[in-house]
C-alpha cells in the first residue's frame, strides 16, 4: 500500500457530531484518492462545535457556581437574597406567561397563514415582505410598537380628539402594562416572520403541495387537510426553531425593557439590572436569578414537549373520524390575511413612526402629524450616531466575517472529507439559541476583568456575537451549499483544478447569492444583539441597540427615533445589497438567476 | 515496457461487500470501449472509480494505469482523465470562453495566447464568436460541443463519456456523437463510452462489454 493511505483515519475521526463513513467501510482499498496529510480544514467542524458549546458551558458554569456560593463560600446566601426580593414570583410568572403565550400565538398565526394561503398570490407577497421584516432588530421593532401604542402614540393621536375626546395623553398603562400584553404583541410581531421563514425553508421537504392536493381531493378543507397531512412532518422540522423562539420570548431583555412591565419587570430584565449595578453587590443575586430563569425555561420547554405529545395523540385520534371541515377555509383565509396584515402593519407603521419622530419639529398631542419637519435631531446627534454606528458596524462586520469563514470552512470540510452531519449536529447549532442568553452571559462577564483596553473589548463583543451569528449563518448557507451540484466540482477536478481552485473559482462564485444572503442575515443578527454587547462589553462598548434601549426609558422620542431608524437601516441595506448585487454581477448569466433568492 | 492507453488491471468496485463492477482490459489510444447495461447496473460507478470520485462506502481494488503511469492513488485533478456527462454542466457563472479557459492549463500561455487558443478551438467547432456568450443562451448541441472543447483543452490522456448524448434529440444526437468520437480519435485518446443506447455502441464500432466485464 502506498504511504499516502496511512493519512486516512484508521477509524472515524474524533468529531462527535460529524461522522466519517470510512469507519464503516469494508476493508478494501479506500475509494477516494488520499487527501493531503494534514489540513486545518479537517478540524473546522471541531472548531465550530467548540465555538458554539464552550462559551455556553463556560458561561453556565460561571453563572451557576457563584449562585450556589461555590466561589466565595457563602452557600445559599444568593438564593436567600433572591427569595427576599418581593417581585420574584411575579417576575417568574411574567416570564412564563409572556414567553408561552407569545410563542403559542406566533406558531398558530404562522401555521394558519401557511395552511390558508400556501400557493396563493397573497403568499407570494408575504414571501417578499419577509426579508425586510426579519431585518428589523428586536429593539427597533419594540420601539416602533411603543411609539404606536403609547398613550401619546400614533394610535391615540389618530383617534383623538374626535373619537376619544382626549386633549391630553390619557393616564393609561397601555405600554409597560403589568400583564405584559404589550410585550406579548411585540414578540408576536417579531417572531411570526421568523417562524414563517423557517416554515418556508422546511416546506419543500414535507411534500406539502401533493399532500394537500390529495387531502382536498378527498373532500377535506385546505386548512384541516393541512393540519392532518402536512403539519406532523412540518412540525418535526419546526421544533428547534419553535424552542428557540420560546427561549427567546421568555428571556428577552431588550424587548421586555421597552414594552414589558416595570414594577416588577420580567425576571431577565431584573437580572440584567442587578448585573449592571455599579456596586457589584448584587452579582450573586443576579446569578441566583439566572439559575431560576434557566429552570423556568427548562420547565416550560419540558411542558411544551409534553403538550406536543398530547397534541399529536389527539390529532391521530381525530384523523380517523373523517371530519372534512371544508367550511373552515373561507374564515381561516380571511383571518390569516387580516392577522398577517395587522402584524406587518404594526411593524411598518412603527418604523414609520420612528422615522417621523426623528425628523419631527413641534408635535403636540393630539396632532396626527408634526407641525414641522426638521433635521435638527439628526444634526445634533450626528457625532454620537456616527461613533455608535461605526462601532455597531465594526462589531457586526467582524462577527459576520468570522462566522462566514468558519461556516464555509466547515461546509467545505464536509464536502472534501466526506463527512456527514448527524441529526445531533443540528441540535449543537441550536445550543446558543436554546440556552437563554441571560443564563450564561453573566458567567462570561469575568472576561471583562481580563480585557481592559477598549480595542480588546470590541473584539470580545464581536467574538460573543459570533456565538449567536454563526448558527444563523450556518442555517442560511448550509442548504444551498449542500444542494450545489457536486458534479461541477468533479468536472472541475477532471479539468485539472485543485480543490482550492474549485472552491474559489466555481463553488464560491456560484453560491454568491446565498453567501450574500447569509452575510446580510449575520449582520442583522449582530446589530440586533443587546445582552452580549451590554454584558461582555461591560458598558464600554456602545452600539445602536444598547443606546436605543438605554434611551427608551427617557422621554426623548426624537433621538430614540434616530437611533431606532439607524439600527434598522444597516440590516435593510444589507438585505437590499444581497438581492441587488447578484443581479448586477450576473446580469448576463441566465443560469445564475434562479439561484438567487 | 511502457504501454500506451488506459490499462485497467483487475479493477473491481464493491459496495458493502457486493461487487458492483469489474473490468480487466486495456483501451488503446483512439479506441472506444463501450460499456452497456441498464440503468443501475454499475456503469456510472465504474466511471467514478476510474476518475477517483467514488462516494464513501464503496471499495476499489486493482490498478488504473494511464500511459504507463499508475494513477490509482492520485486525486482526480492529477489523473488527467476527462469526463463528459449527459448534461453538459457548463459553469453557469462563466461565459463560454471563460468555461474553456477554466479547462486550459495555466501554463498554456499569456492572456492573449490563451484567448487565441480558445477562439481557435471555438472556430474549429463552428462556434466562432461565442467566447463572450452566456452558456444558458446556447442550444443543446452548442452546449455539448462547448463542453467537449473544454474537456479537450485540459489536455486529458483519456476520455470518459457518461451517456453524453442521451439528452439530445435524435437528429442532433447523431451529429454530436460523430463530432465527439472524431475529436477523441484525432487526439488519439483511449475512450470509455457508457451508454444504454445501441446507436451509440454501433457508432463507436469497437468492443462492447457489460459493467461486469463480460463481452456483449
Interface residues (C-beta under 8 A of the other chain):
Chain A: X2 X4 X5 X20 X21 X22 X24 X25 X26 X28 X29 X30 X31 X32 X33 X34 X35 X418 X485 X487 X488 X490 X491 X492 X493 X494 X495 X496 X497 X498 X499 X505 X506 X509 X510 X512 X586 X588 X589 X590 X591 X592 X595
Chain B: X14 X16 X17 X49 X51 X52 X53 X54 X55 X56 X57 X58 X59 X60 X61 X72 X73 X74 X75 X76 X77 X78 X79 X80 X81 X82 X83 X85 X87 X89 X90 X91 X92 X93 X95 X102 X103 X105 X134 X135 X136 X137 X150 X151 X154 X156
